[in-house]
Amino acid sequence: MFPKVAVFATALLATLAVAAPGGSPPPAAPGTTNVCCTSVLTQSDPLTTLLTGLLGINLDGILGSVGLGCTLLSVLGNTCSNTAVNCQSTQVGGLINIGCIPITL
């Protein structure tokens, strides 16, 4: 009986540790970056169209949203009070990230 209880308790604690907030973000796919953005806009948003047009950024063939004012999650200690996303590309020194999809921390 004791070994069954020990196995159950170990499995439960492992599950809780994985589900607990504040852990590491999911690993970024090769060629992408996990960031925390102050704003995440759709590609069809008029502000996205304005900014990418002014900066000469072509979104043709890019899937996902556009992140503005983004900071690497590792710089923030893997916490994000705004919107955590994984992005394909960083433009304009990190101010604009393109091809972003939401992630859960």
C-alpha positions as CSV (number, residue, x, y, z in Angstrom):
1,M,0.0,0.0,0.0
2,F,2.8,2.5,0.9
3,P,4.6,2.2,-2.5
4,K,1.3,3.0,-4.3
5,V,0.8,6.1,-2.1
6,A,4.4,7.2,-2.7
7,V,4.1,6.8,-6.5
8,F,0.8,8.8,-6.4
9,A,2.3,11.6,-4.3
10,T,5.3,11.9,-6.5
11,A,3.2,12.0,-9.6
12,L,0.9,14.7,-8.1
13,L,3.9,16.8,-7.0
14,A,5.5,16.6,-10.4
15,T,2.2,17.7,-12.0
16,L,1.8,20.6,-9.7
17,A,5.4,21.7,-10.3
18,V,4.9,21.7,-14.1
19,A,1.6,23.6,-13.8
20,A,2.8,26.2,-11.3
21,P,3.1,29.7,-12.7
22,G,6.4,31.5,-12.8
23,G,8.3,28.7,-14.3
24,S,10.3,28.8,-17.4
25,P,8.5,29.8,-20.6
26,P,8.2,27.1,-23.3
27,P,11.3,26.7,-25.3
28,A,11.4,28.9,-28.4
29,A,11.4,27.1,-31.7
30,P,14.7,27.5,-33.7
31,G,14.8,30.9,-35.3
32,T,12.1,32.4,-33.0
33,T,12.1,34.4,-29.8
34,N,9.9,34.4,-26.7
35,V,9.1,38.0,-25.8
36,C,6.7,40.1,-23.7
37,C,5.0,42.8,-25.7
38,T,3.1,45.9,-24.5
39,S,0.8,45.6,-27.5
40,V,0.0,42.7,-30.0
41,L,-1.9,43.7,-33.1
42,T,-3.3,41.8,-36.0
43,Q,-1.8,42.4,-39.4
44,S,-5.0,44.0,-40.6
45,D,-5.0,46.6,-37.8
46,P,-4.7,50.1,-39.3
47,L,-1.8,50.9,-36.8
48,T,0.1,47.8,-38.1
49,T,-0.4,48.9,-41.7
50,L,0.8,52.5,-40.8
51,L,3.9,51.4,-38.9
52,T,5.0,48.7,-41.3
53,G,4.4,51.0,-44.3
54,L,6.5,53.9,-42.7
55,L,9.3,51.5,-41.8
56,G,9.3,49.6,-45.0
57,I,8.5,46.2,-43.4
58,N,6.9,43.7,-45.7
59,L,4.5,41.3,-44.0
60,D,3.7,39.2,-47.1
61,G,3.9,35.5,-46.3
62,I,4.2,36.2,-42.5
63,L,1.7,34.4,-40.3
64,G,0.7,35.6,-36.9
65,S,0.4,39.0,-35.2
66,V,2.7,42.0,-34.8
67,G,4.1,42.7,-31.3
68,L,5.1,46.3,-30.3
69,G,7.4,47.3,-27.4
70,C,8.7,43.8,-26.8
71,T,11.3,42.6,-24.3
72,L,13.0,39.2,-24.2
73,L,11.4,37.1,-21.5
74,S,14.8,36.1,-20.1
75,V,15.5,39.8,-19.4
76,L,12.3,40.0,-17.4
77,G,12.9,36.9,-15.4
78,N,10.4,34.8,-17.4
79,T,7.5,36.9,-16.2
80,C,5.2,39.1,-18.3
81,S,2.5,41.4,-17.1
82,N,1.4,42.2,-20.7
83,T,1.2,39.7,-23.6
84,A,3.7,36.8,-23.9
85,V,4.3,35.8,-27.5
86,N,6.7,33.8,-29.6
87,C,7.8,35.7,-32.7
88,Q,9.5,34.8,-36.0
89,S,11.4,38.0,-36.5
90,T,12.5,41.2,-34.7
91,Q,12.6,44.5,-36.6
92,V,13.7,48.0,-35.7
93,G,15.9,47.0,-32.7
94,G,13.2,44.9,-31.1
95,L,10.5,47.6,-31.1
96,I,8.5,45.6,-33.6
97,N,8.3,41.8,-33.7
98,I,6.5,40.0,-36.5
99,G,4.9,36.6,-36.9
100,C,3.9,36.4,-33.3
101,I,1.7,33.7,-31.6
102,P,0.6,33.8,-28.0
103,I,2.4,31.5,-25.4
104,T,1.4,30.6,-21.9
105,L,4.0,31.1,-19.1
